[in-house]
Amino acid sequence: MREVVNPAQVILVTARGNADVLGKDIHKDNIITLAWHSPLSFDPELYGICVGKTRFSCGLIDGSKVFAVNFVPHELKEKALYCGRNTGATTDKFAKSGLTKEECDTIDCCRIKEASAVLECEVIDQFETGDHIFFVGKVLKTINRDDKKRLIYLGTERFTTTI
Ligand SMILES: Cc1cc2nc3c(=O)[nH]c(=O)nc-3n(C[C@H](O)[C@H](O)[C@H](O)COP(=O)(O)O)c2cc1C
């Protein structure tokens, strides 16, 4: 399946919460790179994201029941790769990637200032899908900042954009 599902648009999902890291309770704003995600409904507006159970972000979203979907331009490729190769359990991805943290308007979460568009979402349902959790988010706010060419994933850490 991995060989045939791409290309897919890359999103950066931001999440906030407390997590037990090496026995310490820490509070964190984190960023995860995702290629598995989808719009689900117009009315109500719903957006779904699929997060591996082993990802640090999975526990944050499960705990807070909110997340922000950040649609990013192609120029953020290296930053997206950084957020997709490293775990927030041991790194501050905002500090290390240089992405700018902004406070969301409708949820207790952060979003990315450099994103072309953002969906602020509240989790209204979630399902185990094998080794991932599929979170169903109700879109509480949509921000549409620019129409820069988006970042598209081709698989095995290769990217392209639209024409
Ligand atoms: C282009 C790209 C797409 C990815 N898509 C997904 C995805 O859809 N779901 C997922 O769980 N992980 C995906 N990953 C892997 C996570 O981004 C990666 O494991 C990340 O380090 C997890 O961060 P965290 O531990 O801070 O949550 C992707 C990685 C890359 C580079």
The ligand as an SDF file (V2000), in Angstrom:
LIG
                    3D

 31 33  0  0  0  0  0  0  0  0999 V2000
    6.2190   13.3510    4.7800 C   0  0  0  0  0  0  0  0  0  0  0  0
    5.8660   12.6200    6.0460 C   0  0  0  0  0  0  0  0  0  0  0  0
    4.5680   12.1810    6.2530 C   0  0  0  0  0  0  0  0  0  0  0  0
    4.2040   11.5210    7.4410 C   0  0  0  0  0  0  0  0  0  0  0  0
    2.9060   11.1110    7.6160 N   0  0  0  0  0  0  0  0  0  0  0  0
    2.5370   10.5590    8.7920 C   0  0  0  0  0  0  0  0  0  0  0  0
    1.1650   10.2310    9.0350 C   0  0  0  0  0  0  0  0  0  0  0  0
    0.2760   10.4490    8.2240 O   0  0  0  0  0  0  0  0  0  0  0  0
    0.8550    9.6810   10.2380 N   0  0  0  0  0  0  0  0  0  0  0  0
    1.8040    9.4410   11.2030 C   0  0  0  0  0  0  0  0  0  0  0  0
    1.4670    8.9500   12.2920 O   0  0  0  0  0  0  0  0  0  0  0  0
    3.1070    9.7440   10.9990 N   0  0  0  0  0  0  0  0  0  0  0  0
    3.4860   10.3080    9.8290 C   0  0  0  0  0  0  0  0  0  0  0  0
    4.7910   10.6550    9.6170 N   0  0  0  0  0  0  0  0  0  0  0  0
    5.7950   10.3500   10.6600 C   0  0  0  0  0  0  0  0  0  0  0  0
    5.7830   11.3650   11.8130 C   0  0  0  0  0  0  0  0  0  0  0  0
    5.7430   12.6990   11.3410 O   0  0  0  0  0  0  0  0  0  0  0  0
    7.0570   11.1600   12.6710 C   0  0  0  0  0  0  0  0  0  0  0  0
    7.0300    9.8620   13.2310 O   0  0  0  0  0  0  0  0  0  0  0  0
    7.2450   12.2070   13.7440 C   0  0  0  0  0  0  0  0  0  0  0  0
    8.6030   12.1930   14.1400 O   0  0  0  0  0  0  0  0  0  0  0  0
    6.3710   11.9950   14.9780 C   0  0  0  0  0  0  0  0  0  0  0  0
    6.5640   13.0910   15.8330 O   0  0  0  0  0  0  0  0  0  0  0  0
    6.1010   13.0700   17.3630 P   0  0  0  0  0  0  0  0  0  0  0  0
    6.7180   11.8560   18.0000 O   0  0  0  0  0  0  0  0  0  0  0  0
    6.6720   14.3640   17.9310 O   0  0  0  0  0  0  0  0  0  0  0  0
    4.6110   13.0550   17.4070 O   0  0  0  0  0  0  0  0  0  0  0  0
    5.1840   11.2950    8.4410 C   0  0  0  0  0  0  0  0  0  0  0  0
    6.5000   11.7340    8.2360 C   0  0  0  0  0  0  0  0  0  0  0  0
    6.8380   12.3880    7.0510 C   0  0  0  0  0  0  0  0  0  0  0  0
    8.2550   12.8700    6.8520 C   0  0  0  0  0  0  0  0  0  0  0  0
  1  2  1  0
  2  3  1  0
  2 30  2  0
  3  4  2  0
  4  5  1  0
  4 28  1  0
  5  6  2  0
  6  7  1  0
  6 13  1  0
  7  8  2  0
  7  9  1  0
  9 10  1  0
 10 11  2  0
 10 12  1  0
 12 13  2  0
 13 14  1  0
 14 15  1  0
 14 28  1  0
 15 16  1  0
 16 17  1  0
 16 18  1  0
 18 19  1  0
 18 20  1  0
 20 21  1  0
 20 22  1  0
 22 23  1  0
 23 24  1  0
 24 25  2  0
 24 26  1  0
 24 27  1  0
 28 29  2  0
 29 30  1  0
 30 31  1  0
M  END
$$$$
